[in-house]
Amino acid sequence: MALNFVDRMLTVVVTATLTSAVWIIAGGSLIELADGENQRDATRPAEAAPSPTPPPDEDGAARRADALDAAAAGSPGAIELHELVIPVLNVRAQDLTDTFTDERADTQRLHEAIDIMAPRGTTVIAATPGRIEKLFRSKAGGNTIYIRSNDGQTIYYYAHLDKYAEGLREGQRIRRGQRLGSVGSTGNASEDAPHLHFAILRTTADADWWEPANAVNPYPLLTAKAP
């Protein structure tokens, strides 16, 4: 009886040992196969799925993401004011004249802007990004545009325009260099001297476009002579 028990125990041990050896050998072969070039190609993750398509608008048209407006307005002397573009096409810095301190209304007030001379119909562009605060036709300025900077603290004033650009509207976001209209002599400007009256006005974000503001001379900024 004791011998039979020992025989059975030896049989169990031998069987277990052989089975383990077989699995170790087979497992090593599978690992080696999985590490091969062909196996990696067959088991690589699926290709990245495409970006999801935005849902359509109510009218069925494809929805478009709004463009990011990364521009940031700054105070006088900061980056924005140093990177102004001349707001009339084909006018060079050396063509500009500093009329900021010229007297107007029989010496009763200063000009506090510059006049950019150009042929009637020449394209007027936005000197900097912002939002159209007001399209206003006045007796003095004629066809005018007030564009407020993105931080709300600067207003760029364009006056004596012959015409507005098609589709221009209040509240519209404007990019630097965007067409605003054309040079003219509307308002109290001389018919013989069409030009763009361009002013930079410092204000506060909660002030209306028509409230008093501090004028900044555009000339040194447009001619890159600012300190």
PABA-776870 format. One line per 3 residues: number of its first residue (from 1); for each residue x, y, z of N, C-alpha, C. Coordinates in Angstrom, 1 decimal. Layout:
BEGIN
NUM> X,Y,Z,X,Y,Z,X,Y,Z ~ ...
//
This chain:
BEGIN
1> 0.8,-1.2,0.0,0.0,0.0,0.0,0.9,1.2,0.0 ~ 1.9,1.3,0.8,2.8,2.4,0.9,3.5,2.6,-0.4 ~ 3.9,1.5,-1.1,4.6,1.6,-2.3,3.8,2.2,-3.4
4> 2.5,1.8,-3.4,1.6,2.3,-4.4,1.4,3.8,-4.3 ~ 1.4,4.3,-3.1,1.2,5.8,-2.8,2.4,6.5,-3.3 ~ 3.6,6.0,-3.0,4.8,6.7,-3.5,4.9,6.7,-5.0
7> 4.5,5.6,-5.6,4.5,5.6,-7.1,3.5,6.6,-7.7 ~ 2.4,6.8,-7.0,1.4,7.8,-7.5,2.0,9.2,-7.4 ~ 2.6,9.5,-6.3,3.2,10.8,-6.0,4.3,11.1,-7.0
10> 5.1,10.1,-7.3,6.2,10.3,-8.3,5.6,10.6,-9.7 ~ 4.5,9.9,-10.0,3.9,10.1,-11.3,3.3,11.5,-11.4 ~ 2.7,12.0,-10.4,2.2,13.4,-10.4,3.3,14.4,-10.5
13> 4.4,14.3,-9.8,5.5,15.2,-9.9,6.1,15.2,-11.3 ~ 6.3,14.0,-11.8,6.9,14.0,-13.2,6.0,14.6,-14.2 ~ 4.7,14.3,-14.1,3.8,14.9,-15.1,3.7,16.4,-15.0
16> 3.7,16.9,-13.8,3.7,18.4,-13.6,4.9,19.0,-14.2 ~ 6.1,18.4,-13.9,7.3,18.9,-14.4,7.4,19.0,-15.9 ~ 7.0,17.9,-16.6,7.0,17.8,-18.0,6.0,18.9,-18.6
19> 4.8,19.0,-18.0,3.8,20.0,-18.5,4.4,21.4,-18.4 ~ 5.0,21.8,-17.3,5.6,23.1,-17.1,6.7,23.4,-18.2 ~ 7.5,22.3,-18.5,8.6,22.5,-19.4,8.0,22.8,-20.8
22> 6.9,22.0,-21.2,6.3,22.2,-22.5,5.8,23.6,-22.6 ~ 5.1,24.2,-21.6,4.5,25.5,-21.6,5.6,26.6,-21.7 ~ 6.7,26.4,-21.0,7.8,27.4,-21.0,8.3,27.5,-22.4
25> 8.6,26.3,-23.0,9.1,26.3,-24.4,8.2,26.9,-25.4 ~ 6.9,26.5,-25.3,5.9,27.1,-26.2,5.7,28.6,-26.0 ~ 5.6,29.0,-24.7,5.5,30.4,-24.5,6.6,31.2,-25.0
28> 7.8,30.7,-24.9,9.0,31.4,-25.4,8.9,31.6,-26.9 ~ 8.4,30.6,-27.6,8.3,30.6,-29.0,7.2,31.7,-29.4 ~ 6.1,31.7,-28.7,5.0,32.7,-29.0,5.5,34.1,-28.8
31> 6.3,34.3,-27.7,6.8,35.7,-27.4,7.8,36.1,-28.6 ~ 8.6,35.1,-29.0,9.6,35.4,-30.1,8.8,35.8,-31.4 ~ 7.7,35.0,-31.6,7.0,35.3,-32.8,6.3,36.7,-32.8
34> 5.8,37.0,-31.6,5.1,38.3,-31.4,6.0,39.4,-31.6 ~ 7.3,39.2,-31.3,8.3,40.3,-31.4,8.9,40.4,-32.8 ~ 8.5,39.6,-33.7,9.0,39.6,-35.1,8.4,40.7,-35.9
37> 9.0,41.1,-37.0,8.5,42.2,-37.8,7.1,41.9,-38.3 ~ 6.9,40.7,-38.9,5.7,40.4,-39.5,4.5,40.4,-38.4 ~ 4.8,39.9,-37.2,3.8,39.9,-36.2,3.5,41.3,-35.7
40> 4.5,42.2,-35.6,4.2,43.6,-35.2,3.3,44.3,-36.2 ~ 3.6,44.0,-37.5,2.8,44.6,-38.5,1.3,44.2,-38.5 ~ 1.2,42.9,-38.1,-0.2,42.3,-38.1,-1.0,42.7,-36.9
43> -0.3,43.1,-35.8,-1.0,43.4,-34.6,-0.9,44.9,-34.1 ~ -0.4,45.8,-35.0,-0.2,47.2,-34.6,-1.6,47.8,-34.4 ~ -1.7,48.9,-33.6,-3.0,49.5,-33.3,-3.6,50.1,-34.6
46> -4.9,50.2,-34.6,-5.6,50.7,-35.8,-5.1,52.2,-36.0 ~ -5.1,52.6,-37.3,-4.8,54.0,-37.7,-5.7,55.0,-36.9 ~ -5.1,56.2,-36.6,-5.8,57.2,-35.8,-7.1,57.5,-36.6
49> -8.2,57.6,-35.8,-9.4,58.0,-36.4,-9.4,59.5,-36.8 ~ -10.1,59.9,-37.9,-10.1,61.3,-38.3,-10.8,62.1,-37.2 ~ -10.5,63.5,-37.3,-11.2,64.4,-36.3,-12.7,64.4,-36.5
52> -13.4,64.5,-35.5,-14.9,64.5,-35.6,-15.4,65.7,-36.4 ~ -16.4,65.5,-37.2,-17.0,66.6,-38.0,-18.0,67.4,-37.2 ~ -17.8,68.7,-37.1,-18.8,69.5,-36.3,-20.2,69.3,-36.9
55> -21.2,69.3,-36.0,-22.6,69.2,-36.4,-23.0,70.3,-37.4 ~ -23.9,70.1,-38.3,-24.3,71.1,-39.2,-25.2,72.2,-38.5 ~ -25.3,73.4,-39.1,-26.2,74.4,-38.6,-27.6,74.0,-38.9
58> -28.6,74.8,-38.4,-30.0,74.4,-38.5,-30.4,74.4,-40.0 ~ -29.7,75.2,-40.9,-30.1,75.2,-42.3,-29.4,74.1,-43.1 ~ -28.6,73.2,-42.4,-28.0,72.1,-43.0,-26.6,72.4,-43.5
61> -26.2,73.7,-43.4,-24.8,74.0,-43.9,-23.8,73.5,-42.9 ~ -22.6,73.2,-43.4,-21.6,72.8,-42.5,-21.2,73.9,-41.5 ~ -21.0,73.6,-40.3,-20.7,74.6,-39.3,-19.2,74.8,-39.4
64> -18.8,76.1,-39.3,-17.4,76.5,-39.4,-16.9,77.1,-38.1 ~ -15.8,76.7,-37.6,-15.2,77.2,-36.4,-14.8,78.7,-36.6 ~ -15.1,79.5,-35.6,-14.7,80.9,-35.7,-13.1,81.0,-35.6
67> -12.6,81.9,-36.4,-11.2,82.1,-36.4,-10.7,82.7,-35.1 ~ -9.6,82.2,-34.7,-9.0,82.8,-33.4,-8.5,84.2,-33.6 ~ -8.8,85.0,-32.8,-8.3,86.4,-32.9,-7.3,86.6,-31.7
70> -6.0,86.3,-32.1,-5.0,86.3,-31.0,-4.4,87.7,-30.8 ~ -4.9,88.7,-31.5,-4.3,90.0,-31.4,-4.7,90.6,-30.0 ~ -3.8,91.4,-29.4,-4.1,92.0,-28.1,-3.7,93.5,-28.2
73> -4.7,94.3,-27.9,-4.4,95.8,-27.9,-3.5,96.2,-26.7 ~ -2.8,97.2,-26.9,-1.9,97.7,-25.9,-2.0,99.1,-25.7 ~ -1.4,99.6,-24.6,-1.4,101.1,-24.4,-0.4,101.8,-25.3
76> -0.5,103.1,-25.4,0.5,103.8,-26.2,1.9,103.4,-25.9 ~ 2.6,103.2,-27.0,4.0,102.8,-26.8,4.2,101.3,-26.7 ~ 3.1,100.5,-26.6,3.2,99.0,-26.5,3.2,98.4,-27.9
79> 3.2,97.1,-27.9,3.5,96.4,-29.2,2.4,96.8,-30.3 ~ 1.2,96.8,-29.9,0.1,97.1,-30.9,0.4,98.4,-31.6 ~ 0.6,99.4,-30.9,0.8,100.7,-31.5,2.1,100.8,-32.3
82> 3.1,100.1,-32.0,4.3,100.1,-32.7,4.2,99.3,-34.0 ~ 3.2,98.5,-34.1,3.0,97.6,-35.3,1.9,98.0,-36.2 ~ 1.5,99.3,-36.1,0.4,99.8,-37.0,0.9,99.8,-38.4
85> -0.1,99.5,-39.3,0.2,99.7,-40.7,-0.4,101.0,-41.2 ~ 0.2,101.6,-42.2,-0.3,102.9,-42.7,-1.7,102.5,-43.3 ~ -2.7,103.2,-42.9,-4.1,102.8,-43.3,-4.5,103.2,-44.7
88> -3.6,103.7,-45.6,-3.9,104.0,-47.0,-3.0,103.2,-47.8 ~ -3.5,102.5,-48.8,-2.6,101.7,-49.7,-1.7,102.6,-50.5 ~ -0.5,102.1,-50.7,0.5,102.7,-51.6,1.1,104.0,-51.0
91> 0.8,104.3,-49.7,1.4,105.4,-49.1,2.6,104.9,-48.2 ~ 3.7,105.5,-48.4,4.9,105.1,-47.6,5.1,106.0,-46.4 ~ 5.9,105.5,-45.5,6.2,106.3,-44.3,6.7,107.7,-44.6
94> 7.6,107.8,-45.6,8.2,109.0,-46.0,7.3,110.0,-46.7 ~ 6.1,109.5,-47.0,5.1,110.3,-47.7,4.2,111.0,-46.6 ~ 4.3,110.6,-45.4,3.4,111.2,-44.3,4.0,112.5,-43.8
97> 3.0,113.3,-43.3,3.4,114.6,-42.7,2.7,114.7,-41.4 ~ 3.5,115.2,-40.4,3.0,115.3,-39.0,2.1,116.5,-38.9 ~ 0.8,116.3,-38.9,-0.1,117.5,-38.8,-0.8,117.4,-37.4
100> -0.3,116.7,-36.5,-1.0,116.4,-35.2,-1.2,117.7,-34.5 ~ -0.2,118.6,-34.4,-0.3,119.8,-33.7,-0.7,121.0,-34.5 ~ -1.1,120.8,-35.7,-1.6,121.9,-36.5,-2.8,122.5,-35.9
103> -3.0,123.8,-36.1,-4.2,124.5,-35.6,-5.3,124.4,-36.5 ~ -6.5,124.3,-36.0,-7.7,124.3,-36.8,-8.8,125.3,-36.2 ~ -9.8,125.6,-37.0,-10.9,126.5,-36.6,-10.3,127.8,-36.1
106> -9.5,128.4,-36.9,-8.9,129.7,-36.6,-8.2,129.7,-35.2 ~ -7.3,128.7,-35.1,-6.5,128.5,-33.9,-7.3,128.2,-32.6 ~ -8.5,127.8,-32.8,-9.3,127.5,-31.6,-9.1,126.1,-31.1
109> -8.5,125.2,-31.9,-8.2,123.9,-31.5,-7.1,123.3,-32.3 ~ -6.5,122.2,-31.7,-5.5,121.5,-32.5,-6.1,120.4,-33.3 ~ -5.4,120.0,-34.3,-5.8,119.0,-35.2,-6.0,117.6,-34.5
112> -4.9,117.2,-33.8,-4.9,116.0,-33.0,-5.2,114.7,-33.9 ~ -4.7,114.7,-35.1,-4.8,113.6,-36.0,-3.8,113.9,-37.1 ~ -3.6,113.0,-38.1,-2.8,113.3,-39.2,-3.7,113.1,-40.5
115> -3.4,113.9,-41.5,-4.1,113.8,-42.8,-3.2,113.0,-43.7 ~ -3.7,111.9,-44.2,-2.9,111.1,-45.2,-3.4,111.4,-46.6 ~ -2.7,112.1,-47.3,-3.1,112.5,-48.7,-3.0,111.4,-49.7
118> -4.0,111.2,-50.5,-4.0,110.2,-51.5,-5.1,110.5,-52.5 ~ -5.0,110.0,-53.8,-6.0,110.2,-54.8,-7.4,109.7,-54.3 ~ -8.4,110.4,-54.7,-9.8,109.9,-54.4,-10.0,108.5,-54.9
121> -10.6,107.7,-54.0,-10.8,106.3,-54.4,-9.8,105.3,-53.9 ~ -8.6,105.8,-53.4,-7.6,104.9,-52.9,-8.1,104.1,-51.7 ~ -7.7,102.9,-51.7,-8.2,102.0,-50.6,-7.7,102.4,-49.3
124> -8.7,102.4,-48.3,-8.4,102.6,-46.9,-8.5,101.3,-46.2 ~ -7.4,100.9,-45.4,-7.4,99.7,-44.7,-7.3,99.9,-43.2 ~ -7.6,98.9,-42.4,-7.5,98.9,-41.0,-6.1,98.9,-40.6
127> -5.7,99.9,-39.7,-4.3,100.0,-39.3,-4.0,98.9,-38.2 ~ -5.0,98.4,-37.6,-4.8,97.4,-36.6,-6.1,96.6,-36.4 ~ -6.1,95.5,-35.7,-7.4,94.7,-35.5,-8.3,95.4,-34.5
130> -9.5,95.0,-34.5,-10.5,95.6,-33.6,-11.9,95.2,-33.9 ~ -12.8,96.1,-33.5,-14.2,95.9,-33.7,-14.8,97.2,-34.1 ~ -15.7,97.2,-35.1,-16.3,98.5,-35.5,-17.3,98.9,-34.5
133> -17.0,100.0,-33.8,-17.8,100.6,-32.8,-19.0,101.4,-33.4 ~ -18.6,102.2,-34.5,-19.7,103.1,-35.0,-19.3,103.5,-36.5 ~ -20.3,103.4,-37.3,-20.3,103.9,-38.7,-21.1,105.2,-38.6
136> -20.5,106.4,-38.8,-21.2,107.6,-38.5,-20.9,108.6,-39.6 ~ -22.0,109.2,-40.1,-21.9,110.3,-41.1,-22.1,111.6,-40.4 ~ -21.0,112.4,-40.3,-21.1,113.7,-39.6,-20.9,114.9,-40.5
139> -21.3,116.1,-40.1,-21.1,117.3,-40.9,-19.6,117.6,-41.1 ~ -18.8,117.4,-40.1,-17.4,117.7,-40.1,-16.6,116.5,-40.8 ~ -16.8,115.3,-40.3,-16.0,114.2,-40.7,-16.5,113.4,-41.9
142> -17.7,113.7,-42.4,-18.3,113.0,-43.5,-18.5,111.6,-43.1 ~ -18.1,110.7,-44.0,-18.2,109.2,-43.7,-17.1,108.8,-42.8 ~ -17.4,108.4,-41.6,-16.4,108.1,-40.6,-16.6,106.7,-40.0
145> -15.5,106.2,-39.5,-15.5,104.8,-38.9,-14.8,104.9,-37.5 ~ -15.4,104.4,-36.5,-14.7,104.3,-35.2,-14.5,102.8,-34.9 ~ -13.2,102.4,-34.8,-12.9,101.0,-34.5,-12.2,100.9,-33.2
148> -12.8,100.1,-32.3,-12.3,100.0,-30.9,-11.3,98.8,-30.9 ~ -10.2,99.0,-30.1,-9.2,97.9,-30.0,-9.8,96.7,-29.2 ~ -9.2,95.6,-29.2,-9.7,94.4,-28.6,-9.8,94.5,-27.0
151> -8.9,95.4,-26.5,-9.0,95.6,-25.0,-10.0,96.7,-24.7 ~ -10.5,97.4,-25.7,-11.5,98.4,-25.4,-11.0,99.8,-25.1 ~ -9.7,99.9,-25.0,-9.1,101.2,-24.5,-8.5,102.1,-25.5
154> -8.6,101.7,-26.8,-8.2,102.6,-27.9,-9.2,102.6,-29.0 ~ -9.5,103.8,-29.5,-10.4,103.9,-30.7,-9.6,104.5,-31.8 ~ -9.7,103.9,-33.0,-9.0,104.4,-34.2,-10.1,105.0,-35.1
157> -9.9,106.3,-35.4,-10.9,107.1,-36.1,-10.5,107.4,-37.5 ~ -11.4,107.0,-38.5,-11.1,107.2,-39.9,-12.2,108.1,-40.4 ~ -11.8,109.3,-41.1,-12.8,110.2,-41.5,-12.6,110.7,-42.9
160> -13.6,111.3,-43.5,-13.6,111.9,-44.9,-13.6,110.8,-45.9 ~ -14.1,109.6,-45.6,-14.1,108.5,-46.6,-15.1,108.8,-47.7 ~ -14.7,108.4,-48.9,-15.6,108.6,-50.0,-16.7,107.6,-50.0
163> -16.3,106.3,-49.7,-17.3,105.3,-49.6,-16.9,104.3,-48.5 ~ -17.8,103.6,-47.9,-17.5,102.4,-47.1,-17.3,101.2,-47.9 ~ -16.5,100.3,-47.4,-16.4,99.0,-48.1,-17.7,98.2,-48.0
166> -18.0,97.5,-49.0,-19.3,96.7,-49.1,-19.4,95.7,-47.9 ~ -20.5,95.7,-47.3,-20.7,94.7,-46.2,-20.3,95.2,-44.8 ~ -19.6,96.3,-44.7,-19.2,96.8,-43.4,-20.4,97.1,-42.5
169> -20.2,96.7,-41.3,-21.3,96.9,-40.3,-20.8,97.1,-38.9 ~ -21.6,97.7,-38.1,-21.2,97.9,-36.7,-21.2,96.6,-35.9 ~ -20.2,96.4,-35.1,-20.1,95.2,-34.3,-19.2,94.2,-35.0
172> -18.8,94.5,-36.2,-18.0,93.5,-37.0,-16.6,93.5,-36.5 ~ -16.0,92.3,-36.4,-14.6,92.2,-36.1,-13.7,92.5,-37.3 ~ -12.7,93.3,-37.1,-11.8,93.7,-38.2,-10.4,93.2,-38.0
175> -9.8,92.7,-39.0,-8.4,92.3,-39.0,-7.5,93.4,-39.5 ~ -6.3,93.4,-39.1,-5.4,94.4,-39.6,-5.2,94.3,-41.1 ~ -5.3,95.4,-41.9,-5.1,95.3,-43.3,-6.4,95.1,-44.0
178> -7.5,94.9,-43.3,-8.8,94.7,-44.0,-9.3,96.0,-44.6 ~ -9.9,95.9,-45.8,-10.4,97.1,-46.5,-11.6,97.7,-45.8 ~ -11.5,99.0,-45.6,-12.6,99.7,-44.9,-13.4,100.6,-45.8
181> -12.8,101.1,-46.8,-13.5,102.0,-47.7,-12.4,102.6,-48.7 ~ -12.7,103.9,-49.0,-11.8,104.6,-50.0,-11.7,106.0,-49.6 ~ -10.5,106.6,-49.9,-10.2,108.0,-49.6,-11.2,108.9,-50.3
184> -11.6,110.0,-49.6,-12.5,111.0,-50.2,-12.3,112.3,-49.6 ~ -13.4,113.1,-49.7,-13.3,114.5,-49.1,-14.7,114.8,-48.6 ~ -15.4,113.8,-48.1,-16.7,114.1,-47.5,-16.6,114.9,-46.2
187> -17.6,115.5,-45.8,-17.6,116.3,-44.6,-17.0,117.7,-45.0 ~ -16.1,118.2,-44.1,-15.6,119.6,-44.3,-14.2,119.6,-45.0 ~ -13.9,118.4,-45.6,-12.6,118.4,-46.3,-12.7,119.1,-47.7
190> -11.6,119.6,-48.2,-11.6,120.2,-49.5,-11.7,119.2,-50.6 ~ -12.6,119.6,-51.6,-12.8,118.7,-52.7,-11.4,118.5,-53.5 ~ -10.6,119.5,-53.4,-9.3,119.5,-54.2,-8.2,118.8,-53.5
193> -8.5,118.3,-52.2,-7.4,117.7,-51.5,-8.0,116.4,-50.7 ~ -8.4,115.4,-51.5,-8.9,114.2,-50.8,-7.8,113.6,-49.9 ~ -8.3,113.1,-48.8,-7.3,112.5,-47.8,-8.1,111.7,-46.7
196> -7.3,110.9,-46.0,-7.9,110.2,-44.8,-7.4,111.0,-43.6 ~ -8.4,111.4,-42.8,-8.1,111.9,-41.5,-8.1,110.8,-40.5 ~ -6.9,110.5,-39.9,-6.7,109.3,-39.1,-6.3,109.8,-37.7
199> -7.0,109.3,-36.7,-6.7,109.7,-35.3,-6.7,108.4,-34.4 ~ -5.9,108.5,-33.3,-5.8,107.4,-32.3,-6.3,108.1,-31.0 ~ -7.3,107.5,-30.4,-7.9,108.1,-29.2,-7.8,107.0,-28.0
202> -7.2,107.5,-26.9,-7.2,106.6,-25.7,-8.4,106.9,-24.9 ~ -9.1,105.8,-24.5,-10.3,105.9,-23.7,-10.4,104.8,-22.7 ~ -11.5,104.5,-22.2,-11.7,103.4,-21.3,-12.7,102.4,-21.9
205> -12.6,101.2,-21.4,-13.4,100.1,-22.0,-14.9,100.4,-21.8 ~ -15.3,101.1,-20.8,-16.7,101.4,-20.5,-17.2,102.7,-21.1 ~ -16.3,103.4,-21.8,-16.7,104.7,-22.4,-17.3,104.6,-23.7
208> -18.3,105.4,-24.1,-18.9,105.3,-25.4,-17.9,106.0,-26.5 ~ -18.2,105.7,-27.7,-17.3,106.1,-28.8,-17.3,107.7,-28.9 ~ -18.3,108.3,-28.5,-18.5,109.8,-28.7,-17.9,110.6,-27.5
211> -17.6,109.9,-26.4,-17.1,110.6,-25.2,-15.7,111.1,-25.4 ~ -15.3,112.2,-24.6,-14.0,112.7,-24.7,-12.9,111.7,-24.5 ~ -11.8,111.8,-25.2,-10.7,110.8,-25.1,-9.4,111.5,-25.3
214> -8.3,110.9,-25.0,-7.0,111.5,-25.1,-6.4,111.1,-26.4 ~ -6.0,112.1,-27.3,-5.5,111.8,-28.6,-4.0,111.4,-28.5 ~ -3.6,110.4,-29.3,-2.2,110.0,-29.4,-1.7,110.3,-30.8
217> -0.6,110.9,-31.0,0.0,111.2,-32.3,0.3,110.0,-33.1 ~ -0.4,109.7,-34.2,-0.1,108.5,-35.0,1.2,108.6,-35.8 ~ 1.7,109.8,-36.1,2.8,110.0,-37.0,4.0,109.2,-36.6
220> 4.5,109.4,-35.3,5.8,108.6,-35.0,5.5,107.1,-35.0 ~ 4.3,106.7,-34.7,4.0,105.3,-34.7,4.0,104.7,-36.1 ~ 3.4,105.4,-37.1,3.3,105.0,-38.4,4.7,105.1,-39.2
223> 5.5,105.9,-38.7,6.8,106.1,-39.3,7.9,105.4,-38.6 ~ 7.6,104.6,-37.6,8.5,103.8,-36.8,9.6,104.6,-36.1 ~ 9.2,105.8,-35.7,10.1,106.7,-35.0,9.7,106.8,-33.5
226> 8.8,106.0,-33.1,8.4,106.0,-31.6,9.6,105.6,-30.8 ~ 9.8,106.2,-29.6,10.9,105.7,-28.7,10.7,104.3,-28.2
//
